Amino acid sequence: MLIILADDKVAQLLYETTIRELENEKERRKNIETKAQRFVIFSGILFSVVSTYFLGFFETFDKIYLIIFIISLIGLAVSIFFFTYTLKTYNFKYFDVEKLIIFAQDYEYDGLIKRLTGTFSEYIIERRDINNRKVKLLDIGCLFFFISLALMVSGIFFFMFNV
């Protein structure tokens, strides 16, 4: 993608905007992955504590409570899968600094700004697409997590009060 601009001030403005947008996408990725890590930790702890705590009560459970409990544990395991998959590393296009230096020698400053803006724009689009995929995975994981949590709480509530 080559951006051809007549005005060098416009090219400089676009370059600066592109760099800011690139930093925003990097920050967004970091925030998405931090949320996913927190959910993985919390879900894992919840899964292990709840499954261990109720392991001794399996004989006393009615079938319906056991089914609710097992479905909630399966849902929790599925949510952990989606949260973990959100943390998957994708291959980004990285810039080879040596090639960039050689490339920069062939262009004047203004021409270089225009070329870099186009290259960074492609890079931002790629990062945004990957971040959007990660958000979808995180949303699916949250959906399974909260449904499982609701099933767990309702199952415990019904078991404790024999409703």
HELIX and SHEET records of a PDB file:
HELIX    1   1 ASP A    8  LEU A   55  1                                  48    
HELIX    2   2 LYS A   63  THR A   86  1                                  24    
HELIX    3   3 VAL A   97  GLN A  105  1                                   9    
HELIX    4   4 TYR A  109  PHE A  161  1                                  53    
END                                                                             
